[in-house]
Amino acid sequence: MIDIGGIIGGFTTVLHPAIFGYLVVGFFVGVFFGAVPGLTATLAIALLLPMTYGMAPVPALVMCMGVYMAGIYAGSITATTINIPGAPSAMMTQREGYPLMQRGEGARALGHAAIASAIGGTVGGLVTLFIVGFATALILVIKTPDKFSLVLLALVIAAVIQRKDFAKGIIAVTLGLMIATIGMDRLTSSARFYFDIPPLLAGIDLISFIIGVFAISEVLIQAETLWKRTPLAAKLRRRELIPKLSEIKEIGLRTYLKSMVIGYFMGVLPGAGGSMAALAAYSEAMRSSKHPERYGKGEVQGIAAAESANNTMCGGAMLPMITFGIPGDPVAAVTMAVLLIHGLLPGPHLVLQQFHIIAPMLAALTLCAALLIVPSLLLLGQYYIKIASVNRPILYSFIAMVAMVGAYVATYVTFQMGMALLIGVMAYFMRKHNYPLVPLLLGFILGPIAELYFRRSLAISGGSPLIFFTHPASVIFLVLLVIFAYFLGVRPWLQQRKQQGGGAA
């Protein structure tokens, strides 16, 4: 199932100067959005979505992969230099990088972050390239009832993985599912939940939804922030950006390998994302370290573990999105929207019949990490540290304008602009009350898929729900659903209640 010719063709396509230019542009857009606190790779691709309408699928996807990898990596820049993570995935890097910066060793921290990101991103992309065929073969064995149970498992994981308050994750998923039902029923072509508002018969456009959730809500959050001019970090010496071989050996191959395995697995889990990958890998590195007392004081092993994990996560998040249409993280979900815009439906047929599009996308993810991260830091590291001093009011005003124009360009319907704004306000209040947005997005995207498989399964069984308990694969997915729900959601909640009860006593 490994299409070596297709993989080589993918790399050849990306290395063509015209296509590689899109990767470079995407990379630097990702660096900017990843390094500026408050901006994310998800927001960058959401703003770029309307632009992809006029592009061919391969350049559009290649550019998105550049944004993705660079956005995850670039969070380490401001996390190290000014003690503010540019992306949530860089929080563990901040814990070790900034103490090094205070000791005048910021360049050393940035160097290790870049090396680890490059290694992790390259391995993650390559692994997905080589196993996507096997994953597709497994998906082809899965029948309609099994597919519903798999999508249901993904929705439950996305909800309960918010371990601090899984009830809010469930509410967010449910809200996304409800919004997805607005408009015409795909199977019967009957109108539903449109509240006698004719424009709602077309439903809520995916791009308007994404722009509202990630762009408009972020602008509203930032609008209530009192910005202070960020002091620039000290100048970095270029020669100090190259980590010593002795330090890399001290970190150890085992640390890199464990962190990449953790990161890839977290990428496959719906809703986990880079922050959870970095946290899990960092915690494991500290647990197994010979010198755990060094952690929190500037330990480069912690930086290597966190950065290799969160960049390996990128390849892992792509795998379920490509093979089945279940995004592993928000950026993968928005990238899925790029596929849908170009009429490319994720699933086995996409891999089997249009691998010439998928291969360059994954090759771009790999080459972005392998060829751009370290050289760009060595050449432009001095300029990277100035990104955080950008004028925020002007920047976010520009983002608001681009977001609203993008919502209109997606459909040329002014009503969808209003829906983007309305959804953005809703997402803003959700964020204010600590409701996660990733389950909301996954509920909106996966809801129609789950409904389709559910109704088809009932049609096959003559309306009997027992069909979901008679197919072996479906039963396995439902058992996994119960296991994940208990260990990720119910058990931590019970422990928290027990601790609160003990404290009250």
C-alpha positions in Angstrom: 0.0 0.0 0.0 3.1 2.3 0.0 3.1 4.3 -3.3 6.8 5.1 -3.5 6.3 6.6 -6.9 3.6 8.9 -5.7 5.6 9.9 -2.6 8.6 10.8 -4.8 6.3 12.6 -7.2 4.9 14.6 -4.2 8.4 15.8 -3.2 9.3 16.6 -6.8 6.1 18.7 -7.1 6.9 20.7 -4.0 10.5 21.3 -5.0 9.4 22.9 -8.2 10.3 26.6 -7.8 6.7 27.9 -8.4 5.2 25.5 -5.8 8.1 25.9 -3.4 7.5 29.6 -3.4 4.0 29.0 -2.0 5.6 27.0 0.8 8.0 29.7 1.6 5.3 32.3 1.7 3.1 30.1 3.9 6.1 29.5 6.2 6.8 33.2 6.9 3.1 33.9 7.3 3.0 31.1 9.9 6.1 32.4 11.6 4.4 35.8 12.0 1.1 34.5 13.2 2.8 31.9 15.5 5.2 34.4 17.1 2.7 37.2 17.8 1.0 36.4 21.1 -2.8 36.0 20.5 -2.4 35.0 16.8 -2.3 31.3 15.8 -1.8 29.2 12.7 -5.5 28.4 12.8 -6.3 32.1 12.5 -3.8 32.5 9.7 -5.3 29.7 7.6 -8.8 30.9 8.4 -8.0 34.3 7.0 -6.3 32.7 3.9 -9.3 30.4 3.2 -11.1 32.9 0.9 -7.9 33.4 -1.1 -7.7 29.7 -1.9 -10.8 29.9 -4.0 -8.8 31.2 -6.9 -5.9 28.9 -6.4 -5.3 25.3 -7.7 -5.6 22.7 -4.9 -1.9 21.8 -4.7 -0.5 25.4 -4.2 -3.3 26.1 -1.7 -2.6 23.0 0.4 1.2 23.5 0.2 0.9 27.1 1.5 -1.4 25.9 4.3 1.2 23.3 5.3 3.8 26.0 5.5 1.6 28.1 7.8 0.8 25.0 9.9 4.4 23.9 10.6 5.8 27.4 11.0 2.9 28.5 13.2 3.5 25.6 15.7 7.3 26.2 15.7 7.2 30.0 16.0 5.4 30.0 19.3 8.8 29.1 20.8 10.3 32.4 19.7 8.4 34.7 22.0 8.0 32.0 24.6 11.8 32.2 25.0 12.5 35.8 24.4 9.7 37.7 26.2 8.2 34.9 28.3 4.9 35.0 26.3 4.1 31.9 24.3 3.2 32.9 20.7 1.1 29.7 20.5 -0.5 27.5 23.2 1.8 24.6 22.2 4.8 26.6 23.4 3.8 26.9 27.0 6.3 24.1 28.1 9.0 25.7 26.0 8.4 29.0 27.9 9.0 27.2 31.2 12.5 26.3 30.2 13.4 28.8 27.5 12.8 32.1 29.4 15.1 31.2 32.3 17.8 30.5 29.8 17.0 33.9 28.2 17.4 35.6 31.6 20.9 34.0 31.9 21.9 35.3 28.5 21.5 31.9 26.8 18.4 32.7 24.8 20.1 31.8 21.5 20.9 28.4 22.9 17.3 27.8 23.8 16.1 29.0 20.4 18.6 26.7 18.7 17.4 23.6 20.5 13.8 24.5 19.8 14.5 24.9 16.1 16.4 21.6 15.9 13.8 19.7 17.8 11.0 21.2 15.7 12.8 20.4 12.5 13.3 16.8 13.6 9.8 16.3 14.9 8.1 17.9 11.9 10.1 16.0 9.4 9.5 12.6 11.1 5.7 13.4 11.5 5.3 14.2 7.9 7.3 11.2 6.7 5.4 8.8 9.0 2.0 10.0 7.6 3.3 9.8 4.0 4.3 6.1 4.5 1.3 4.9 6.6 -1.5 6.7 4.9 -2.0 3.8 2.5 -2.3 1.3 5.3 -4.7 3.5 7.2 -6.8 3.8 4.0 -6.9 0.0 3.7 -8.2 -0.2 7.2 -10.9 2.4 6.6 -12.1 0.5 3.5 -12.9 -2.5 5.7 -15.1 -0.4 7.9 -18.8 -0.5 7.0 -21.5 2.2 7.5 -22.5 1.4 11.1 -18.8 1.2 12.0 -18.2 4.6 10.5 -20.9 6.2 12.6 -19.4 4.7 15.8 -16.0 5.9 14.7 -17.3 9.5 14.2 -19.1 9.3 17.5 -15.9 8.2 19.2 -14.1 11.2 17.7 -16.8 13.6 18.9 -16.6 12.1 22.4 -12.8 12.3 22.6 -13.0 15.9 21.4 -15.4 16.7 24.2 -13.9 14.8 27.1 -10.2 15.6 26.3 -11.0 19.0 27.9 -10.1 17.4 31.2 -10.6 20.5 33.4 -14.3 20.6 32.6 -15.5 17.9 30.3 -19.1 19.0 30.7 -18.3 22.2 28.9 -16.6 20.2 26.1 -19.8 18.1 25.7 -21.9 21.3 25.6 -19.6 22.8 22.9 -19.8 19.6 20.8 -23.6 19.6 21.1 -23.8 23.2 20.1 -21.7 22.5 17.0 -24.0 19.6 16.1 -27.1 21.7 16.5 -25.8 24.5 14.3 -24.8 22.0 11.6 -28.5 20.9 11.3 -29.6 24.3 10.2 -30.7 24.4 6.5 -31.8 21.8 4.0 -31.8 18.1 5.0 -29.3 16.4 2.7 -31.3 13.2 2.5 -34.9 14.4 2.1 -34.3 18.0 0.8 -36.7 19.3 3.4 -36.1 22.6 5.3 -35.4 22.4 9.0 -34.5 24.8 11.8 -34.3 27.9 9.5 -36.8 29.9 11.7 -38.6 31.3 8.6 -35.4 33.1 7.6 -35.0 32.3 3.9 -31.2 32.8 3.7 -30.8 30.2 6.4 -32.1 27.5 4.0 -28.6 27.3 2.6 -27.3 26.7 6.1 -24.3 28.4 7.7 -21.2 28.4 5.4 -18.2 26.6 6.7 -15.8 29.5 6.0 -18.2 31.9 7.7 -18.3 29.6 10.7 -14.5 29.2 10.9 -13.9 32.9 10.5 -16.4 33.7 13.2 -15.1 31.1 15.6 -11.4 31.9 15.3 -11.0 35.4 13.7 -13.9 37.5 15.0 -13.8 36.0 18.6 -10.0 36.6 18.7 -10.5 40.2 17.6 -13.1 40.7 20.4 -10.9 39.1 23.0 -7.9 41.3 22.0 -10.1 44.4 21.9 -10.5 44.3 25.7 -6.7 43.9 26.2 -4.6 46.9 27.3 -1.5 46.4 25.2 1.8 47.6 26.4 4.8 47.9 24.2 6.8 44.7 24.4 10.4 45.3 25.3 12.7 43.8 22.7 14.9 40.9 23.7 18.6 41.3 23.8 20.5 40.7 20.5 21.2 37.1 19.7 24.6 36.0 18.4 24.1 33.8 15.3 26.9 31.4 16.2 25.1 30.7 19.5 22.0 29.6 17.7 23.7 26.4 16.7 23.4 23.8 19.5 26.5 22.0 20.6 26.6 18.3 19.5 27.5 17.4 23.1 24.2 18.9 24.3 22.2 17.1 21.7 23.9 13.8 22.8 23.1 14.6 26.4 19.4 15.1 25.5 19.5 11.7 24.0 17.9 9.9 21.1 15.5 8.2 23.5 14.1 11.6 24.5 13.5 12.6 20.9 11.9 9.3 20.0 9.6 9.1 23.0 8.5 12.7 22.5 7.8 12.1 18.8 5.8 9.0 19.5 3.7 10.9 22.1 3.3 13.9 19.8 2.1 11.7 16.9 -0.4 9.9 19.0 -1.7 13.1 20.4 -2.1 14.4 16.9 -4.3 11.5 15.9 -6.6 12.1 18.8 -9.4 14.6 17.8 -9.0 17.8 19.7 -5.8 17.1 21.5 -3.5 19.5 19.6 0.0 20.7 20.1 -0.4 22.0 23.6 -1.4 18.6 25.0 1.3 16.9 22.9 4.0 19.2 24.4 2.7 18.8 27.9 2.6 15.0 27.7 6.1 14.8 26.2 7.6 17.3 28.6 6.1 15.5 31.6 7.5 12.2 30.4 10.9 13.7 29.8 11.0 15.2 33.3 9.8 11.9 34.9 12.5 9.9 33.2 15.3 12.5 33.5 18.4 11.8 35.6 18.2 15.4 36.7 14.6 16.4 37.2 15.6 19.2 39.6 16.9 21.1 36.6 13.4 21.4 35.1 11.9 24.8 35.4 15.3 26.4 35.6 16.4 26.2 32.0 16.7 22.6 30.9 17.2 22.2 27.2 16.0 18.6 27.4 12.6 19.9 28.3 12.6 22.3 25.3 13.6 19.4 23.0 10.9 17.1 24.3 8.1 19.8 24.0 9.1 21.1 20.6 9.7 17.7 18.9 6.3 16.5 20.2 4.2 19.5 19.1 5.7 19.5 15.6 5.4 15.7 15.2 1.8 16.3 16.1 1.2 18.1 12.8 1.7 14.9 10.8 -0.4 12.9 13.2 -3.3 15.3 12.9 -3.3 15.0 9.1 -3.7 11.3 9.1 -7.3 10.9 10.4 -8.3 14.1 8.5 -7.1 12.7 5.1 -8.3 9.1 5.5 -11.6 9.7 7.2 -12.4 13.4 7.5 -11.8 13.5 11.3 -9.4 16.4 12.0 -6.9 15.9 14.7 -6.6 19.6 15.7 -8.1 23.0 14.7 -5.5 23.6 11.9 -6.2 20.2 10.4 -10.0 21.1 10.6 -9.4 24.4 8.7 -7.2 22.6 6.2 -10.0 20.2 5.6 -12.1 23.2 4.7 -9.5 23.9 1.9 -10.1 20.4 0.6 -13.8 20.8 0.6 -13.6 24.2 -1.1 -11.9 22.4 -4.0 -14.4 19.6 -4.1 -12.0 17.1 -2.5 -13.9 14.9 0.1 -11.5 13.4 2.7 -11.7 9.6 2.8 -10.2 6.5 1.2 -11.2 7.6 -2.3 -9.2 10.8 -1.9 -6.1 8.8 -1.1 -6.6 6.1 -3.7 -7.7 8.3 -6.6 -6.1 11.7 -5.9 -2.8 10.8 -4.2 -1.2 13.2 -6.6 -2.8 16.0 -4.5 -2.3 14.4 -1.0 1.4 13.5 -1.6 2.5 17.1 -2.2 0.6 18.3 0.8 2.3 15.9 3.1 5.7 16.4 1.4 5.3 20.1 2.0 4.7 19.5 5.7 7.9 17.4 5.7 10.1 19.8 3.7 8.9 22.8 5.6 10.4 21.3 8.8 13.4 19.8 7.1 14.5 22.8 4.9 13.1 26.0 6.4 13.0 26.1 10.2 16.7 25.9 11.1 18.1 28.0 8.1 15.4 30.7 8.6 16.4 31.0 12.3 20.1 31.3 11.5 19.5 33.9 8.8 16.6 35.9 10.3 16.7 35.2 14.0 17.5 38.8 14.8 14.3 39.9 13.1 12.1 37.2 14.5 12.5 38.6 18.0 11.1 42.0 16.9 7.8 40.5 15.7 6.3 40.8 19.2 6.7 44.6 19.1 4.2 44.9 16.2 1.5 47.6 16.7 -1.4 45.4 18.0 -4.4 47.8 17.5 -3.5 48.3 13.8 -2.8 44.6 13.4 -6.1 43.4 14.8 -8.1 46.1 13.0 -6.6 44.8 9.8 -7.5 41.2 10.8 -11.1 42.2 11.5 -11.4 43.8 8.0 -9.8 40.8 6.3 -12.1 38.4 8.2 -15.3 40.2 7.2 -14.2 40.6 3.6 -13.3 36.9 3.5 -16.7 35.9 4.9 -18.3 37.8 2.0 -15.9 36.6 -0.7 -16.6 33.0 0.3 -20.2 33.1 -0.8 -20.8 36.7 -2.1 -23.8 36.7 0.3 -23.9 39.6 2.8 -26.0 37.4 5.1 -23.0 35.1 5.7 -21.0 38.1 6.8 -23.6 38.7 9.5 -23.6 35.0 10.5 -19.8 35.2 10.8 -20.1 38.1 13.1 -22.9 36.5 15.1 -20.9 33.3 15.5 -17.9 35.3 16.4 -19.8 37.0 19.2 -21.1 33.6 20.4 -17.6 32.2 20.4 -16.3 35.2 22.3 -18.7 34.6 25.1 -17.9 30.9 25.1 -14.2 31.8 25.5 -15.0 34.2 28.3 -16.7 31.4 30.2 -13.9 28.8 29.4 -15.9 26.8 26.9 -13.5 25.2 24.4 -13.8 26.1 20.7 -12.2 23.0 19.2 -15.2 20.7 20.1 -17.5 23.3 18.7 -15.8 23.3 15.4 -15.5 19.5 15.3 -19.2 19.2 16.1 -20.1 21.5 13.2 -17.8 19.6 10.8 -18.5 16.0 11.9 -22.2 16.5 12.7 -23.4 16.1 9.1 -21.1 13.1 8.6 -22.4 11.4 11.8 -26.0 12.0 10.8 -25.5 10.6 7.3 -24.0 7.4 8.6 -26.5 7.1 11.4 -29.5 7.4 9.1 -28.0 5.1 6.5 -27.4 2.5 9.2 -30.9 2.6 10.4 -32.2 2.4 6.8 -30.1 -0.8 6.4 -31.4 -2.4 9.6 -35.0 -1.4 9.1 -34.8 1.1 11.9 -33.2 -1.1 14.5 -30.4 0.5 16.5 -29.0 -3.0 17.3 -27.0 -2.8 14.1 -24.4 -0.7 16.0 -23.9 -3.6 18.5 -23.8 -6.5 16.0 -20.9 -5.2 13.8 -17.5 -6.1 15.5 -15.7 -2.9 14.4 -18.6 -0.8 15.7 -18.6 -2.6 19.0 -14.8 -2.0 19.3 -15.3 1.7 18.7 -18.1 1.9 21.2 -16.0 0.2 23.8 -13.2 2.6 23.1 -15.7 5.4 23.5 -16.6 4.2 27.0 -12.9 3.8 27.9 -11.9 7.3 26.7 -15.0 8.9 28.3 -14.2 7.3 31.7 -10.4 7.9 31.8 -10.3 11.3 30.2 -13.6 12.7 31.5 -15.5 10.9 34.2 -12.5 9.7 36.3 -10.7 13.1 36.6 -14.1 14.7 37.4 -14.8 12.2 40.2 -11.3 12.7 41.6 -11.8 16.5 41.5 -15.1 16.1 43.3 -13.5 13.8 45.9 -10.7 16.3 46.5 -13.2 19.2 46.9 -15.3 17.1 49.3 -12.2 16.3 51.3 -11.2 19.9 51.4 -14.7 21.0 52.5 -14.6 18.4 55.3 
